[in-house]
Amino acid sequence: MFAVLHHAQSRTRFYVAALALCVASACAVASDDTPLAVRLAEIREVNRIVPERALPMLELLEDEARVAPLAQRIEFLTQLAAARHGMGQHAQSVALANELIALGRQHDHTGALAKGLLMQGYAAFAQHRPGESHRLIWEAERLANTTDDIDLRVRAAISSGEAYAEAGNLPRALQGLQNAASLARSNGDPIHIVMALYSLARLYSQMREPEKGFDVLDEAYAAAASANSPGRTALLKRIEYGLAIDTGQNERALRTLQDGLALERKIGATKRVAGTLVNLSDWYLKMGDYRQAVTYAQQAIEATQPLNDRRLDALAHLNLGQALLATGRLVDGKRHIETGITGFEEMGDIPELQTALVEYGVALERAGDQTGALQAYHRERKLSNELFERRRQQTMLELQEKYEAERKQRQIELLRSENTVKSAEIDNRRLQQRVWWLLLAVFALAAAVVGLLYRKVRHANAQLHAKNHELKQQSVRDPLTGLYNRRHFLEYMRALPASIPAATGENGVGALFLLDVDHFKHINDTHGHAAGDTVLTTISASLAEILRETDMIVRWGGEEFLAFLPSVPRHRMDEVAARILGGINATVIDHGGERITVNVSIGFAPFPLAVGKQLMAWERVVNLVDMALYMAKSHGRNRAYGVRGFADGERVNLDVIEQNLEHAWRSGHVDMTIVHGDADMPRAANA
């Protein structure tokens, strides 16, 4: 289910530092006789909450503002960049930010530089470049703190805290936002106080400390009331909704949404109205009231049409599709969900696309469409593998660049040595012409220099050989876990003999185990990607302890691992699965003072695997194990599904089995076993 606010970190970045509120009566701009600085100040209050209304006002002032004094030009460019950003016009926003930076450098104006960097950071985040966004915002904060512009310093401090939260550094984020709140309180501006407390309350929600969030929210509501700002109050309603959902206060969440919707309509915040309608459809989806969910999702779609907001439109279609699926309208539901998924694909928002595909599969599974659920699951798996491959290629490029830089440095050093030798030879010739009796000493010196250079060349060649060996090792190893990578495993399997005798005895059979970390995205969303990396490295170490040194362990992709056991007694395969499940379950991961426990789902099968008298290709065995893993996922996770063999090997149709393994198992064509993660002993499961 898709909500605009409750997953705000990944779906919609609300830069509270760039948002201010206006009261309904203060949204009109003064006449042309009013000084430009006053008019810009009044538009600023409109711009920070209703950019769609502020943008045409700013465009009318552009000719006058561009020839105004420096301070007013900087303020105008900052507001126009913020309005373009608020309307999703990120290219124009970046161009205006570049103008600010150029003005700052031309006039040595630190405030203009900081404002330009902030706007560049906001645009980079909206375009899915979080690392670049955080770097720009932190640099802007450093510059802002050297000025006496309190508004800029508060906004930069809030944006910096939010950037640390997005990077998974929650302690640093908490410190930064608490400092921003202290700065706002010391300045006494209620708008600044609301801005800082809003972000702080949202951080407490992310940290799973809702009670602290409610306490901060009470102070923020008081500040918004003292500023007589219904827009600020409407913004706070959104964070109250998220906290109410987190604490199970569903009725309070609904009232908060309804109150916020009334305020947003009162001040004409059409984009925020559309977002609240999406949240209302999500709330009714959670409550199982699919009729109301359909109504509000349709209203949200209508509200987003004039806004040209692809993100809100995609979220509304996804909610509408889930509600329709739940009412049995599969064709219409799938159509709307595919529309939403297409929106995220066109925006290039890969994290949201993965989330949408996972929830799509769950919704189809609940609707009884197991085939559709499997397709959605494989689409998400393919996307995850593509992301992993891109990251691996980037790592290889970085290693290659490092190697090239070292090689060039060695060449420079060798050239310097050669120049030294040539200079020495010239000096020696001159010395020979002047002092013949020193000829023997000169030859001795030349021989010593040549010997030294020869040793240096040999040493350089040895280092080059070592670096080549290191690069070769890195090409077959996963850079994060140190395990073999998928490429090495594929080369290993292709190198196996074309025909391997099928092992029918108790000894000598091999096995393939495919593992997937359960709820891994939830771990990343809750604790940050650094915690996710810690989970993967810890599981890698646990597998190395659980399995034997002769077993090959592979980082298969994303949060998947593959283990190839070249020799294991056939009757001991279930015990191996149970040992893996139990070993991972017993592992407690300490990350940043938090204790994280994980479990995995497993699919496994013997290898080689015979169909009658014919051996299956290893690719088909891996595909069969992947389907068994999906069965473990769809039947509750923290368990293992293993393929033992086929009931009637002479008449078995592998194509039919590969289309739906579970149906083949329940029809008695496949012999399978199930091992539960919380069970003491494995049990067989025959159709």
C-alpha positions as CSV (number, residue, x, y, z in Angstrom):
1,M,0.0,0.0,0.0
2,F,1.3,3.4,-1.0
3,A,1.2,6.5,1.2
4,V,2.7,9.8,0.3
5,L,3.9,10.8,3.8
6,H,4.4,7.5,5.6
7,H,7.2,6.5,3.3
8,A,8.3,10.1,2.6
9,Q,12.0,9.3,2.7
10,S,11.8,7.2,-0.4
11,R,8.8,8.6,-2.3
12,T,8.7,12.4,-1.9
13,R,11.4,14.5,-0.4
14,F,9.6,17.2,1.6
15,Y,12.4,19.7,2.2
16,V,10.8,21.3,5.2
17,A,13.7,23.8,5.3
18,A,12.4,25.1,2.0
19,L,8.7,25.2,3.1
20,A,7.0,28.1,4.8
21,L,3.3,28.7,5.3
22,C,0.9,31.5,4.4
23,V,-2.4,32.2,6.0
24,A,-5.4,32.3,3.7
25,S,-5.6,36.1,3.8
26,A,-1.9,36.7,3.2
27,C,-1.6,35.0,-0.2
28,A,-2.2,38.2,-2.2
29,V,0.8,40.1,-3.4
30,A,1.1,43.8,-2.8
31,S,0.7,46.4,-5.6
32,D,3.5,47.5,-8.0
33,D,4.0,50.6,-5.8
34,T,5.2,48.4,-2.9
35,P,9.0,48.0,-2.8
36,L,10.3,44.9,-4.5
37,A,11.8,43.5,-1.2
38,V,8.4,43.6,0.4
39,R,6.7,41.9,-2.5
40,L,9.3,39.2,-2.5
41,A,8.9,38.6,1.2
42,E,5.1,38.2,0.7
43,I,5.5,35.8,-2.2
44,R,8.0,33.8,-0.2
45,E,5.3,32.8,2.2
46,V,3.1,31.6,-0.7
47,N,6.0,29.9,-2.5
48,R,7.0,27.6,0.4
49,I,3.6,26.0,0.7
50,V,1.8,26.6,-2.6
51,P,4.6,26.9,-5.3
52,E,2.0,26.5,-8.1
53,R,0.5,29.9,-7.1
54,A,3.8,31.6,-6.4
55,L,5.5,30.7,-9.7
56,P,3.3,33.0,-12.0
57,M,3.8,35.9,-9.4
58,L,7.5,35.5,-9.6
59,E,7.5,35.4,-13.4
60,L,5.7,38.7,-13.5
61,L,8.6,40.2,-11.4
62,E,11.5,38.8,-13.4
63,D,12.3,41.8,-15.6
64,E,12.3,44.1,-12.6
65,A,14.2,41.7,-10.2
66,R,17.1,41.0,-12.6
67,V,18.1,44.6,-12.6
68,A,17.5,45.2,-8.9
69,P,20.2,45.5,-6.2
70,L,22.3,42.4,-5.4
71,A,20.4,41.3,-2.3
72,Q,17.0,41.4,-4.1
73,R,18.4,39.6,-7.1
74,I,19.7,36.8,-4.8
75,E,16.4,36.6,-3.1
76,F,14.5,36.5,-6.4
77,L,16.7,33.8,-7.9
78,T,16.4,31.7,-4.7
79,Q,12.6,31.9,-4.7
80,L,12.3,31.2,-8.4
81,A,14.6,28.2,-8.1
82,A,12.5,26.9,-5.2
83,A,9.3,27.4,-7.1
84,R,10.6,25.5,-10.2
85,H,11.8,22.7,-7.8
86,G,8.4,22.6,-6.1
87,M,6.7,22.2,-9.6
88,G,9.1,19.4,-10.6
89,Q,11.0,21.6,-13.1
90,H,14.4,20.4,-11.9
91,A,16.5,21.4,-15.0
92,Q,15.3,25.0,-14.7
93,S,15.9,24.9,-10.9
94,V,19.5,23.8,-11.4
95,A,20.1,26.5,-14.0
96,L,18.9,29.2,-11.5
97,A,21.0,27.6,-8.8
98,N,24.0,27.9,-11.1
99,E,23.2,31.6,-11.5
100,L,23.2,32.0,-7.7
101,I,26.6,30.4,-7.4
102,A,28.0,32.6,-10.2
103,L,26.7,35.7,-8.5
104,G,28.2,34.5,-5.2
105,R,31.6,34.0,-6.7
106,Q,31.5,37.3,-8.7
107,H,30.5,39.4,-5.6
108,D,32.2,37.2,-3.0
109,H,28.8,36.6,-1.4
110,T,28.8,33.5,0.8
111,G,25.1,33.5,1.3
112,A,24.4,33.3,-2.4
113,L,26.9,30.4,-2.8
114,A,25.2,28.5,0.1
115,K,21.7,29.1,-1.3
116,G,22.8,27.9,-4.8
117,L,24.4,24.7,-3.4
118,L,21.2,24.0,-1.3
119,M,19.0,24.2,-4.5
120,Q,21.5,22.0,-6.4
121,G,21.3,19.5,-3.6
122,Y,17.5,19.5,-3.6
123,A,17.5,18.9,-7.4
124,A,20.1,16.1,-7.2
125,F,18.0,14.2,-4.6
126,A,14.8,14.6,-6.8
127,Q,16.8,13.2,-9.7
128,H,17.8,10.1,-7.6
129,R,21.5,11.1,-6.9
130,P,21.5,11.0,-3.1
131,G,25.2,10.9,-2.6
132,E,25.8,14.0,-4.7
133,S,22.8,15.7,-2.9
134,H,24.2,15.1,0.5
135,R,27.7,16.4,-0.4
136,L,26.2,19.6,-1.8
137,I,23.9,20.2,1.3
138,W,26.7,19.6,3.8
139,E,28.9,22.1,1.9
140,A,26.1,24.6,1.9
141,E,25.6,24.2,5.6
142,R,29.4,24.9,6.2
143,L,29.1,28.1,4.2
144,A,25.8,29.2,5.8
145,N,27.3,28.9,9.3
146,T,29.8,31.6,8.3
147,T,27.0,34.1,7.6
148,D,24.6,36.0,9.9
149,D,21.5,35.0,7.8
150,I,19.4,33.2,10.4
151,D,16.8,32.0,7.9
152,L,19.6,30.4,5.7
153,R,21.3,28.9,8.7
154,V,18.1,27.2,10.0
155,R,17.2,25.9,6.5
156,A,20.7,24.6,5.9
157,A,20.9,22.9,9.4
158,I,17.5,21.2,8.8
159,S,18.5,20.0,5.3
160,S,21.8,18.7,6.6
161,G,20.1,16.7,9.4
162,E,17.7,15.2,6.8
163,A,20.6,14.3,4.6
164,Y,22.3,12.4,7.4
165,A,19.0,10.6,8.1
166,E,18.8,9.6,4.4
167,A,22.4,8.3,4.6
168,G,21.4,6.1,7.5
169,N,23.5,8.1,10.1
170,L,20.6,8.6,12.5
171,P,22.6,9.7,15.6
172,R,24.2,12.5,13.5
173,A,20.8,13.4,12.0
174,L,19.3,13.7,15.5
175,Q,22.1,15.9,16.7
176,G,21.8,18.1,13.7
177,L,18.0,18.6,13.9
178,Q,18.2,19.2,17.6
179,N,20.8,21.9,17.0
180,A,18.5,23.4,14.3
181,A,15.6,23.5,16.7
182,S,17.7,25.2,19.4
183,L,18.8,27.8,16.8
184,A,15.2,28.4,15.8
185,R,14.1,28.8,19.4
186,S,16.9,31.2,20.2
187,N,15.9,33.3,17.2
188,G,12.2,33.3,18.3
189,D,10.7,33.1,14.8
190,P,7.7,30.6,15.1
191,I,8.0,29.7,11.4
192,H,11.6,28.6,11.9
193,I,10.5,26.6,15.1
194,V,7.8,24.8,13.1
195,M,10.2,24.0,10.3
196,A,12.8,22.5,12.7
197,L,10.3,20.6,14.9
198,Y,8.5,19.1,11.9
199,S,11.8,17.5,10.6
200,L,12.6,16.4,14.2
201,A,9.2,14.7,14.6
202,R,9.6,12.9,11.3
203,L,13.1,11.7,12.4
204,Y,11.6,10.3,15.6
205,S,9.1,8.4,13.4
206,Q,11.9,7.0,11.4
207,M,13.7,6.0,14.6
208,R,10.6,4.2,15.9
209,E,10.2,6.6,18.8
210,P,6.7,7.9,18.2
211,E,6.1,9.2,21.7
212,K,9.0,11.6,21.3
213,G,7.5,12.6,18.0
214,F,4.2,13.4,19.5
215,D,5.9,15.5,22.2
216,V,7.7,17.5,19.5
217,L,4.5,17.8,17.5
218,D,2.7,19.5,20.4
219,E,5.3,22.2,20.6
220,A,5.2,22.6,16.8
221,Y,1.4,23.0,16.8
222,A,1.7,25.8,19.4
223,A,4.3,27.6,17.2
224,A,2.1,27.3,14.1
225,A,-0.9,28.7,16.1
226,S,1.2,31.7,17.3
227,A,2.2,32.3,13.7
228,N,-1.5,32.2,12.7
229,S,-0.5,29.8,9.9
230,P,-3.1,27.2,8.7
231,G,-0.7,26.1,6.1
232,R,1.9,25.2,8.7
233,T,-0.8,23.4,10.7
234,A,-1.8,21.4,7.6
235,L,1.9,20.4,7.1
236,L,2.0,19.2,10.7
237,K,-1.1,17.1,10.2
238,R,0.8,15.0,7.7
239,I,3.5,14.0,10.2
240,E,0.8,13.4,12.9
241,Y,-0.8,11.0,10.4
242,G,2.4,9.1,10.0
243,L,2.9,8.9,13.8
244,A,-0.7,7.8,14.4
245,I,-0.3,5.0,11.8
246,D,3.0,3.9,13.5
247,T,1.3,3.6,16.9
248,G,-1.9,1.9,15.6
249,Q,-4.2,4.9,16.2
250,N,-6.1,4.4,13.0
251,E,-9.1,6.6,13.9
252,R,-6.8,9.5,14.9
253,A,-4.9,9.0,11.6
254,L,-8.1,9.3,9.6
255,R,-9.2,12.5,11.5
256,T,-5.8,14.0,11.0
257,L,-6.0,13.4,7.2
258,Q,-9.5,14.9,7.0
259,D,-8.5,18.0,9.0
260,G,-5.4,18.5,6.9
261,L,-7.4,18.1,3.7
262,A,-9.8,20.8,4.8
263,L,-6.9,23.2,5.6
264,E,-5.1,22.5,2.3
265,R,-8.3,23.2,0.3
266,K,-8.8,26.4,2.3
267,I,-5.4,27.8,1.3
268,G,-5.5,26.4,-2.3
269,A,-2.6,24.0,-2.0
270,T,-3.7,21.8,-4.9
271,K,-0.6,19.6,-4.9
272,R,-0.9,18.9,-1.2
273,V,-4.6,18.1,-1.6
274,A,-3.6,15.5,-4.2
275,G,-1.1,14.0,-1.8
276,T,-3.6,13.9,1.1
277,L,-6.1,12.1,-1.2
278,V,-3.4,9.5,-1.9
279,N,-2.9,9.0,1.9
280,L,-6.7,8.7,2.4
281,S,-6.9,5.9,-0.3
282,D,-3.9,4.2,1.5
283,W,-5.6,4.5,4.9
284,Y,-8.8,2.8,3.6
285,L,-6.7,0.1,1.9
286,K,-5.1,-0.7,5.3
287,M,-8.6,-0.8,6.9
288,G,-9.9,-3.1,4.2
289,D,-12.6,-0.6,3.1
290,Y,-11.9,-1.0,-0.6
291,R,-14.9,1.0,-1.9
292,Q,-13.7,4.1,-0.1
293,A,-10.1,3.4,-1.2
294,V,-11.2,3.3,-4.8
295,T,-13.1,6.6,-4.3
296,Y,-10.2,8.5,-2.9
297,A,-7.7,7.0,-5.3
298,Q,-9.8,8.1,-8.2
299,Q,-10.1,11.6,-6.7
300,A,-6.3,11.7,-6.3
301,I,-5.8,10.7,-10.0
302,E,-8.2,13.5,-11.0
303,A,-6.4,16.0,-8.8
304,T,-2.9,15.1,-10.2
305,Q,-3.9,15.6,-13.8
306,P,-3.5,19.4,-14.0
307,L,-0.4,19.2,-11.8
308,N,1.6,17.0,-14.1
309,D,3.1,15.3,-11.0
310,R,4.2,11.9,-12.2
311,R,5.0,10.6,-8.7
312,L,1.7,11.4,-7.2
313,D,-0.1,10.0,-10.2
314,A,1.9,6.8,-10.0
315,L,1.1,6.4,-6.3
316,A,-2.6,7.0,-6.9
317,H,-2.8,4.4,-9.7
318,L,-1.0,1.9,-7.5
319,N,-3.5,2.3,-4.6
320,L,-6.4,2.2,-7.0
321,G,-5.0,-1.0,-8.6
322,Q,-4.6,-2.7,-5.2
323,A,-8.1,-1.8,-4.1
324,L,-9.6,-3.2,-7.4
325,L,-7.6,-6.4,-7.0
326,A,-8.9,-6.8,-3.5
327,T,-12.5,-6.6,-4.9
328,G,-11.9,-9.2,-7.5
329,R,-11.5,-6.8,-10.5
330,L,-8.2,-8.3,-11.6
331,V,-8.0,-6.9,-15.1
332,D,-8.7,-3.3,-14.0
333,G,-6.5,-3.6,-11.0
334,K,-3.6,-4.9,-13.0
335,R,-4.0,-2.1,-15.5
336,H,-3.8,0.6,-12.9
337,I,-0.9,-1.0,-11.1
338,E,1.0,-1.4,-14.4
339,T,0.3,2.3,-15.0
340,G,1.9,3.2,-11.7
341,I,4.9,0.9,-12.3
342,T,5.4,2.5,-15.7
343,G,5.5,5.9,-14.0
344,F,8.3,4.9,-11.7
345,E,10.2,3.3,-14.6
346,E,10.0,6.5,-16.6
347,M,11.2,8.5,-13.6
348,G,14.1,6.1,-13.1
349,D,13.1,5.7,-9.4
350,I,14.5,2.2,-8.9
351,P,13.9,1.8,-5.1
352,E,10.2,2.8,-5.5
353,L,9.9,0.4,-8.5
354,Q,11.2,-2.5,-6.4
355,T,8.8,-1.7,-3.6
356,A,5.9,-1.5,-6.1
357,L,6.7,-4.9,-7.6
358,V,7.0,-6.6,-4.2
359,E,3.6,-5.2,-3.1
360,Y,2.2,-6.0,-6.6
361,G,3.2,-9.7,-6.1
362,V,1.7,-9.8,-2.6
363,A,-1.6,-8.3,-3.8
364,L,-1.8,-10.8,-6.7
365,E,-1.1,-13.6,-4.3
366,R,-3.9,-12.5,-2.0
367,A,-6.2,-12.3,-5.1
368,G,-5.3,-15.9,-6.0
369,D,-3.3,-15.1,-9.1
370,Q,-0.2,-17.2,-8.3
371,T,1.2,-17.0,-11.8
372,G,1.0,-13.2,-11.8
373,A,2.6,-13.0,-8.4
374,L,5.5,-15.2,-9.6
375,Q,5.9,-12.9,-12.6
376,A,6.0,-9.8,-10.4
377,Y,8.5,-11.5,-8.1
378,H,10.8,-12.4,-11.0
379,R,10.6,-8.8,-12.3
380,E,11.7,-7.5,-8.9
381,R,14.4,-10.1,-8.7
382,K,15.7,-9.2,-12.2
383,L,15.7,-5.5,-11.2
384,S,17.7,-6.3,-8.1
385,N,20.2,-8.3,-10.0
386,E,20.6,-5.5,-12.6
387,L,21.3,-3.0,-9.7
388,F,23.9,-5.4,-8.2
389,E,25.6,-5.8,-11.6
390,R,25.8,-2.1,-12.1
391,R,27.4,-1.6,-8.7
392,R,29.9,-4.4,-9.4
393,Q,30.9,-2.9,-12.7
394,Q,31.3,0.5,-11.0
395,T,33.6,-1.2,-8.4
396,M,35.7,-2.8,-11.2
397,L,36.0,0.5,-13.0
398,E,37.2,2.2,-9.8
399,L,39.8,-0.6,-9.2
400,Q,41.0,-0.3,-12.9
401,E,41.4,3.5,-12.5
402,K,43.4,3.0,-9.3
403,Y,45.6,0.4,-11.1
404,E,46.2,2.7,-14.1
405,A,47.1,5.6,-11.8
406,E,49.6,3.4,-10.0
407,R,51.1,2.2,-13.3
408,K,51.5,5.7,-14.6
409,Q,53.2,6.8,-11.4
410,R,55.6,3.9,-11.8
411,Q,56.3,4.9,-15.4
412,I,57.0,8.5,-14.3
413,E,59.4,7.2,-11.6
414,L,61.2,5.1,-14.2
415,L,61.5,8.0,-16.6
416,R,62.9,10.1,-13.8
417,S,65.5,7.4,-13.2
418,E,66.3,7.2,-16.9
419,N,66.9,10.9,-17.0
420,T,69.1,10.7,-14.0
421,V,71.2,8.0,-15.7
422,K,71.5,10.1,-18.9
423,S,72.6,13.1,-16.9
424,A,75.2,10.9,-15.1
425,E,76.5,9.6,-18.4
426,I,76.9,13.1,-19.8
427,D,78.8,14.2,-16.7
428,N,80.9,11.1,-16.9
429,R,81.9,11.9,-20.5
430,R,82.9,15.4,-19.5
431,L,84.9,14.0,-16.6
432,Q,86.7,11.5,-18.9
433,Q,87.8,14.3,-21.2
434,R,89.2,16.3,-18.2
435,V,90.6,13.6,-15.9
436,W,91.7,10.4,-17.7
437,W,93.2,8.8,-14.6
438,L,89.6,8.6,-13.1
439,L,88.4,6.4,-16.0
440,L,88.3,3.2,-13.9
441,A,86.3,4.9,-11.1
442,V,83.8,6.3,-13.6
443,F,83.2,2.8,-15.1
444,A,82.7,1.4,-11.6
445,L,80.2,4.1,-10.8
446,A,78.3,3.5,-14.1
447,A,78.2,-0.2,-13.4
448,A,76.8,0.5,-9.9
449,V,74.1,2.8,-11.3
450,V,73.1,0.2,-14.0
451,G,72.9,-2.5,-11.3
452,L,70.7,-0.4,-9.1
453,L,68.4,0.5,-12.0
454,Y,68.2,-3.2,-13.0
455,R,67.1,-4.1,-9.4
456,K,64.6,-1.3,-9.5
457,V,63.1,-2.6,-12.8
458,R,62.9,-6.2,-11.4
459,H,61.2,-4.9,-8.3
460,A,58.7,-2.8,-10.4
461,N,58.0,-5.9,-12.6
462,A,57.4,-8.0,-9.4
463,Q,54.9,-5.4,-8.1
464,L,53.2,-5.3,-11.5
465,H,52.8,-9.1,-11.4
466,A,51.4,-8.9,-7.9
467,K,48.9,-6.2,-8.9
468,N,47.8,-8.2,-11.9
469,H,47.2,-11.2,-9.6
470,E,45.3,-9.0,-7.2
471,L,43.1,-7.7,-10.0
472,K,42.4,-11.2,-11.2
473,Q,41.3,-12.2,-7.7
474,Q,39.0,-9.1,-7.4
475,S,37.4,-10.0,-10.7
476,V,36.1,-13.3,-9.3
477,R,35.3,-12.1,-5.8
478,D,32.4,-9.9,-4.5
479,P,33.9,-6.6,-3.2
480,L,31.6,-6.4,-0.2
481,T,31.5,-10.0,1.2
482,G,34.7,-11.5,-0.3
483,L,32.7,-14.5,-1.6
484,Y,33.0,-15.8,-5.1
485,N,30.8,-13.8,-7.5
486,R,28.2,-15.0,-10.0
487,R,30.7,-14.7,-12.9
488,H,33.1,-17.1,-11.3
489,F,30.4,-19.7,-10.6
490,L,29.2,-19.5,-14.2
491,E,32.7,-20.1,-15.5
492,Y,33.2,-22.9,-13.1
493,M,30.0,-24.7,-14.1
494,R,30.7,-24.2,-17.8
495,A,34.1,-25.8,-17.3
496,L,32.5,-29.0,-15.8
497,P,32.6,-32.1,-18.1
498,A,29.6,-32.3,-20.5
499,S,28.5,-35.6,-19.0
500,I,28.7,-36.3,-15.2
501,P,27.7,-39.8,-13.9
502,A,24.5,-39.5,-11.9
503,A,25.2,-40.4,-8.2
504,T,22.6,-42.9,-7.0
505,G,24.3,-44.1,-3.8
506,E,24.3,-42.5,-0.4
507,N,27.6,-40.8,-1.0
508,G,29.0,-38.6,-3.8
509,V,25.9,-36.6,-4.6
510,G,26.4,-32.8,-4.9
511,A,23.8,-30.1,-4.0
512,L,22.8,-26.6,-4.8
513,F,21.4,-24.3,-2.1
514,L,20.0,-20.8,-3.0
515,L,19.4,-18.5,0.0
516,D,17.6,-15.1,0.1
517,V,17.6,-12.8,3.2
518,D,14.0,-12.3,4.4
519,H,12.6,-8.7,4.6
520,F,16.0,-7.3,3.5
521,K,14.4,-4.1,2.2
522,H,12.8,-3.5,5.5
523,I,16.2,-3.7,7.2
524,N,17.6,-1.1,4.8
525,D,14.6,1.2,5.2
526,T,14.7,0.9,9.0
527,H,18.4,0.8,9.8
528,G,20.0,2.3,6.7
529,H,22.0,0.7,3.8
530,A,25.1,0.5,6.0
531,A,23.2,-1.9,8.3
532,G,22.2,-3.9,5.2
533,D,25.8,-4.2,4.2
534,T,26.7,-5.4,7.7
535,V,23.9,-8.0,7.5
536,L,25.3,-9.4,4.2
537,T,28.9,-9.6,5.5
538,T,27.8,-11.2,8.7
539,I,25.7,-13.8,6.8
540,S,28.7,-14.5,4.5
541,A,30.9,-15.2,7.6
542,S,28.2,-17.4,9.1
543,L,27.9,-19.5,6.0
544,A,31.7,-19.9,5.9
545,E,31.5,-21.4,9.5
546,I,28.4,-23.5,8.8
547,L,29.6,-25.1,5.6
548,R,32.9,-26.8,4.8
549,E,36.0,-25.4,3.2
550,T,35.4,-27.5,0.1
551,D,32.0,-26.0,-0.4
552,M,31.7,-23.1,-2.8
553,I,29.8,-20.0,-1.5
554,V,28.7,-17.4,-4.0
555,R,27.2,-13.9,-3.7
556,W,24.5,-14.6,-6.3
557,G,23.1,-11.1,-6.4
558,G,21.7,-8.4,-4.0
559,E,20.7,-10.3,-0.9
560,E,21.0,-13.8,-2.5
561,F,23.6,-16.4,-1.8
562,L,24.3,-19.7,-3.6
563,A,26.2,-22.6,-2.1
564,F,27.5,-25.5,-4.2
565,L,28.3,-28.6,-2.1
566,P,30.3,-31.0,-4.4
567,S,29.8,-34.0,-2.1
568,V,27.2,-34.6,0.5
569,P,25.2,-37.8,1.5
570,R,21.8,-37.6,-0.1
571,H,20.0,-38.3,3.2
572,R,21.9,-35.4,4.9
573,M,20.7,-32.6,2.6
574,D,17.8,-31.7,4.8
575,E,20.2,-31.5,7.8
576,V,22.4,-29.1,5.9
577,A,19.3,-26.9,5.2
578,A,18.3,-27.0,8.9
579,R,21.9,-26.2,9.9
580,I,21.9,-23.1,7.6
581,L,18.5,-21.9,8.9
582,G,19.4,-22.4,12.5
583,G,22.9,-20.9,12.2
584,I,21.6,-17.7,10.5
585,N,18.7,-17.4,12.9
586,A,21.1,-17.7,15.9
587,T,23.2,-14.8,14.5
588,V,22.7,-11.5,16.2
589,I,24.1,-8.4,14.4
590,D,25.2,-5.4,16.3
591,H,25.0,-2.2,14.2
592,G,25.3,1.2,15.6
593,G,24.2,0.0,19.1
594,E,21.1,-1.8,17.6
595,R,20.7,-5.6,17.6
596,I,19.4,-7.0,14.4
597,T,18.3,-10.6,13.9
598,V,17.6,-12.0,10.4
599,N,16.5,-15.2,8.8
600,V,16.6,-16.6,5.3
601,S,14.5,-18.7,2.9
602,I,16.2,-21.5,1.0
603,G,15.6,-23.6,-2.1
604,F,17.8,-26.6,-2.7
605,A,18.2,-29.7,-4.9
606,P,20.8,-32.4,-5.5
607,F,23.2,-31.9,-8.4
608,P,23.5,-33.6,-10.8
609,L,19.8,-34.2,-11.0
610,A,18.5,-37.0,-13.3
611,V,15.3,-37.1,-15.2
612,G,15.0,-40.8,-15.9
613,K,18.4,-41.7,-17.4
614,Q,19.1,-38.2,-18.6
615,L,20.9,-35.6,-16.5
616,M,19.4,-32.1,-16.3
617,A,21.6,-29.2,-17.4
618,W,22.9,-27.2,-14.5
619,E,21.1,-24.1,-15.6
620,R,17.7,-25.9,-15.3
621,V,18.7,-27.2,-11.9
622,V,19.5,-23.6,-10.7
623,N,16.1,-22.5,-12.1
624,L,14.4,-25.3,-10.3
625,V,16.1,-24.3,-7.0
626,D,15.1,-20.7,-7.6
627,M,11.4,-21.7,-7.9
628,A,11.7,-23.8,-4.7
629,L,13.1,-20.6,-3.0
630,Y,10.1,-18.7,-4.2
631,M,7.8,-21.3,-2.7
632,A,9.7,-20.9,0.6
633,K,9.1,-17.1,0.4
634,S,5.4,-17.4,-0.5
635,H,4.7,-20.0,2.2
636,G,5.9,-17.9,5.1
637,R,9.7,-17.5,4.8
638,N,12.3,-18.8,7.3
639,R,12.1,-22.2,5.8
640,A,13.7,-24.4,3.0
641,Y,12.0,-26.2,0.2
642,G,14.0,-28.9,-1.4
643,V,13.6,-30.9,-4.6
644,R,14.5,-34.6,-4.1
645,G,13.6,-35.9,-7.5
646,F,10.7,-36.8,-9.8
647,A,7.9,-39.3,-9.2
648,D,8.0,-40.8,-12.7
649,G,11.3,-39.8,-14.4
650,E,10.4,-41.5,-17.7
651,R,7.2,-39.5,-18.3
652,V,8.0,-36.3,-16.5
653,N,7.6,-33.0,-18.5
654,L,10.2,-30.5,-17.3
655,D,8.6,-27.6,-19.2
656,V,5.3,-28.1,-17.3
657,I,7.1,-28.4,-14.0
658,E,9.2,-25.3,-14.6
659,Q,6.1,-23.3,-15.3
660,N,4.5,-24.1,-11.9
661,L,6.6,-26.1,-9.5
662,E,4.1,-26.0,-6.6
663,H,1.3,-27.4,-8.8
664,A,3.6,-30.2,-10.0
665,W,4.5,-31.0,-6.4
666,R,1.0,-31.1,-5.2
667,S,0.0,-33.2,-8.3
668,G,2.6,-35.8,-7.2
669,H,5.1,-35.3,-10.1
670,V,7.8,-33.9,-7.9
671,D,9.2,-35.3,-4.7
672,M,9.9,-32.4,-2.3
673,T,10.9,-31.8,1.3
674,I,10.3,-28.9,3.7
675,V,12.6,-27.7,6.5
676,H,11.3,-25.1,8.9
677,G,13.6,-22.6,10.5
678,D,12.0,-23.0,13.9
679,A,11.8,-26.8,13.8
680,D,14.3,-29.1,15.5
681,M,14.2,-31.7,12.7
682,P,13.3,-31.6,9.0
683,R,10.2,-33.3,7.6
684,A,9.4,-34.6,4.2
685,A,6.5,-33.3,2.2
686,N,5.2,-35.6,-0.5
687,A,2.1,-34.8,-2.6
